[in-house]
Amino acid sequence: MSHQGKKAGSHVLPARTNKRTWQLAAIAGLLLILAAVLWKTCSGPRDIDLQGYVRSEEATDYVAIVTNRDDRAIIIELYPDIAPITVENFQKLVGEKFYDGLTFHRIVPDAIIQGGDPKGNGSGGPGYTIQGEFAKNGISNTLKHTRGTVSMARTAEP
């Protein structure tokens, strides 16, 4: 059987499909990394008082992720002074209820949880990308991916 120029085991995707898939996966992955670190950091049995964290039409610097696991919640503090593009995008998606009902599709104990993907497999996203806020794009910030940090997934593209 001839494969007319294809090497055995090769797989070729159109460049646009491959790039878009990576962009969407990166956005979802960063969100999930952030959520995973917070999940691990906040994973002790305790009473969660969400009284101060209610659904609001006004964007705030705090977001509560309510889980279905023992009525636990993850409280995320956002830093718009350090990552304004990312925070604005995240607040927009929260306001649009983009994340409501989504699952953590990847869980690695003691390491990471990933969520925020409407497809539930790491390949979905909002249908667009945002500029990464790091030195390669001319943006300086002091944030590091340390324990408890929430991040948004991104592609290798700046």
C-alpha positions as CSV (number, residue, x, y, z in Angstrom):
1,M,0.0,0.0,0.0
2,S,1.5,3.3,-1.0
3,H,1.3,6.4,1.1
4,Q,2.6,8.7,-1.6
5,G,5.3,10.7,0.2
6,K,4.2,10.2,3.8
7,K,6.6,8.6,6.2
8,A,5.3,5.8,8.3
9,G,3.8,7.2,11.5
10,S,3.6,10.8,10.2
11,H,0.6,12.9,10.9
12,V,0.1,16.3,9.3
13,L,-2.4,18.9,10.4
14,P,-3.1,22.1,8.5
15,A,-0.9,24.9,10.1
16,R,-3.9,26.9,11.2
17,T,-5.6,24.0,12.9
18,N,-2.4,23.1,14.8
19,K,-1.8,26.7,15.9
20,R,-5.4,27.3,17.0
21,T,-5.4,24.0,19.0
22,W,-2.3,24.9,20.8
23,Q,-3.6,28.4,21.6
24,L,-6.8,27.1,23.0
25,A,-5.0,24.4,24.9
26,A,-2.6,26.9,26.3
27,I,-5.3,29.2,27.6
28,A,-7.2,26.4,29.3
29,G,-3.9,24.9,30.6
30,L,-2.9,28.1,32.4
31,L,-6.3,28.4,34.0
32,L,-6.0,24.9,35.1
33,I,-2.5,25.2,36.5
34,L,-3.7,28.1,38.6
35,A,-6.7,26.2,39.8
36,A,-4.6,23.1,40.6
37,V,-2.2,25.0,42.7
38,L,-5.0,26.7,44.6
39,W,-6.8,23.4,45.0
40,K,-3.8,21.8,46.6
41,T,-3.2,24.8,48.8
42,C,-6.8,25.2,49.9
43,S,-7.5,21.5,50.2
44,G,-8.1,21.1,53.9
45,P,-11.5,20.4,55.5
46,R,-13.0,23.6,56.8
47,D,-16.2,25.7,56.7
48,I,-16.2,28.0,53.7
49,D,-18.0,31.4,54.3
50,L,-19.0,32.7,50.9
51,Q,-21.1,35.4,52.4
52,G,-18.7,38.1,51.2
53,Y,-18.3,36.4,47.8
54,V,-21.6,36.8,45.9
55,R,-22.3,36.9,42.2
56,S,-21.9,40.5,41.2
57,E,-22.3,42.5,38.0
58,E,-19.3,44.5,39.1
59,A,-15.8,43.0,38.5
60,T,-13.7,42.5,41.7
61,D,-10.2,41.4,42.4
62,Y,-11.6,38.2,44.1
63,V,-13.3,35.2,42.4
64,A,-14.8,32.2,44.3
65,I,-14.7,28.9,42.5
66,V,-17.4,26.7,44.2
67,T,-16.8,23.0,43.8
68,N,-19.1,20.0,44.3
69,R,-16.5,18.3,46.5
70,D,-17.6,18.6,50.1
71,D,-19.0,22.1,49.5
72,R,-15.5,23.5,49.2
73,A,-14.5,26.7,47.4
74,I,-11.3,28.1,46.0
75,I,-10.9,31.9,46.5
76,I,-8.7,33.5,43.8
77,E,-7.2,36.9,44.3
78,L,-6.5,38.7,41.0
79,Y,-3.7,41.3,40.5
80,P,-4.8,43.8,37.8
81,D,-1.8,46.0,38.6
82,I,0.6,43.2,37.5
83,A,-1.4,41.4,34.8
84,P,-4.1,43.8,33.6
85,I,-4.8,42.0,30.3
86,T,-5.2,38.6,31.8
87,V,-7.3,39.8,34.8
88,E,-9.6,41.8,32.5
89,N,-10.0,38.8,30.2
90,F,-10.7,36.4,33.2
91,Q,-13.2,38.9,34.7
92,K,-15.0,39.2,31.4
93,L,-15.3,35.4,31.0
94,V,-16.5,35.1,34.6
95,G,-19.1,37.8,34.0
96,E,-20.3,35.9,30.9
97,K,-20.6,32.8,33.0
98,F,-18.1,31.1,30.6
99,Y,-16.8,28.8,33.4
100,D,-20.1,27.9,35.0
101,G,-20.7,24.2,35.2
102,L,-17.3,23.3,33.8
103,T,-15.1,20.5,35.3
104,F,-11.5,20.1,36.2
105,H,-10.6,17.8,33.3
106,R,-7.0,17.1,34.4
107,I,-6.0,16.3,38.0
108,V,-2.5,15.4,39.0
109,P,-2.4,14.8,42.8
110,D,0.1,17.1,44.6
111,A,0.8,19.0,41.4
112,I,-1.9,20.5,39.2
113,I,-5.5,20.7,38.3
114,Q,-6.8,22.1,35.0
115,G,-10.2,23.4,34.1
116,G,-12.0,26.1,32.3
117,D,-12.4,24.2,29.0
118,P,-15.9,23.9,27.7
119,K,-14.9,20.8,25.7
120,G,-13.7,19.1,28.9
121,N,-10.5,17.8,27.3
122,G,-8.0,20.7,27.2
123,S,-8.7,21.7,23.6
124,G,-11.5,24.2,24.0
125,G,-11.5,27.9,24.9
126,P,-13.3,31.2,24.3
127,G,-12.5,31.4,20.6
128,Y,-9.8,34.0,20.9
129,T,-6.3,34.6,22.5
130,I,-4.9,37.4,24.5
131,Q,-1.3,38.9,24.6
132,G,0.9,37.1,27.1
133,E,2.1,39.4,29.9
134,F,5.8,38.5,30.1
135,A,9.2,40.0,29.1
136,K,9.2,38.6,25.5
137,N,6.2,40.8,24.8
138,G,7.8,43.8,26.5
139,I,5.7,43.5,29.7
140,S,7.5,43.2,33.0
141,N,5.9,41.5,36.0
142,T,7.3,39.8,39.1
143,L,4.9,36.9,39.3
144,K,6.3,33.4,39.5
145,H,4.6,30.1,39.2
146,T,5.0,29.2,42.9
147,R,2.6,27.1,45.0
148,G,-0.8,28.7,45.1
149,T,-0.4,30.6,41.9
150,V,-3.3,30.5,39.4
151,S,-2.3,30.9,35.7
152,M,-4.0,31.0,32.3
153,A,-2.8,28.5,29.7
154,R,-1.2,29.9,26.6
155,T,0.6,28.8,23.5
156,A,4.3,29.2,22.7
157,E,3.3,32.2,20.6
158,P,3.9,35.5,22.2
